[in-house]
């Protein structure tokens, strides 16, 4: 969805460098679905490797890093797009 925002639908070539508001898929619920699914991916890996204590630190780092980035991205979207959907959350659907 993000890549296709900049492409010309007929030619497939990049037609703009402008920042546009993504819509569709999980973008209808949250500002950063790619960050949400990265957190999910690491949480699943943690569940598969429960005895490896270093994974707890890795998952904590990913969770904190992606949450901060998602909050900053959400704020940027709200500041730059006056028609930004009011019900769209930053990272976790219906929560944050």
C-alpha positions in Angstrom: 0.0 0.0 0.0 2.8 2.4 0.9 4.8 1.7 -2.3 1.7 2.0 -4.5 0.9 5.5 -3.2 3.7 6.9 -5.2 3.2 4.8 -8.4 1.2 5.7 -11.5 -1.5 3.0 -11.7 -1.2 2.7 -15.5 2.6 2.6 -15.9 3.7 1.3 -12.5 6.4 4.0 -12.5 7.0 6.4 -9.6 5.0 9.5 -10.3 5.4 11.5 -7.1 7.7 12.0 -4.2 5.0 13.6 -2.1 3.8 12.0 1.2 0.3 10.7 0.8 -2.2 9.3 3.3 -2.3 5.4 3.1 -5.8 3.8 3.1 -6.9 0.2 3.0 -6.1 -3.0 4.8 -4.8 -2.5 8.3 -4.1 1.2 7.5 -7.8 1.7 8.1 -7.3 0.7 11.8 -3.8 1.8 12.7 -1.1 4.2 11.4 1.7 1.7 11.3 0.6 -1.9 10.5 4.1 -2.8 9.5 5.4 -2.0 12.9 2.5 -3.8 14.6 3.2 -7.0 12.6 6.9 -6.8 13.5 6.0 -6.9 17.1 3.6 -9.8 16.5 6.4 -11.6 14.6 8.9 -11.3 17.5 6.2 -12.2 20.1 5.6 -15.4 18.1 9.3 -16.2 18.0 9.5 -15.7 21.8 6.7 -18.2 22.2 8.6 -20.7 20.1 11.9 -20.1 22.1 10.7 -19.7 25.7 13.9 -21.0 27.3 16.1 -18.5 25.6 16.2 -15.6 28.1 17.9 -13.2 25.7 14.8 -13.3 23.5 12.9 -11.5 26.3 15.3 -8.6 26.0 15.1 -8.6 22.2 11.2 -8.6 22.3 11.3 -5.8 24.9 13.6 -3.8 22.6 11.4 -4.4 19.5 8.2 -3.5 21.5 9.6 -0.3 22.9 11.3 0.8 19.7 8.3 0.1 17.4 5.9 1.7 19.9 7.9 4.9 20.0 8.3 5.0 16.2 4.6 4.3 15.7 3.6 7.1 18.1 5.9 9.6 16.3 4.5 8.5 12.9 0.9 8.8 14.1 1.6 12.3 15.4 3.3 13.2 12.1 0.3 12.0 10.1 -2.1 14.0 12.4 0.0 17.1 12.0 0.3 16.9 8.3 -3.1 15.6 7.1 -6.1 17.6 8.2 -8.5 14.9 7.1 -6.7 12.2 9.1 -9.2 9.6 10.4 -10.0 10.3 14.0 -10.7 6.7 14.9 -7.3 5.4 13.5 -4.9 4.4 16.3 -1.1 4.5 16.3 -0.1 0.9 16.7 -2.6 -1.4 18.4 -6.2 -1.5 16.9 -8.8 0.0 19.2 -6.2 0.5 22.0 -3.1 2.8 21.3 
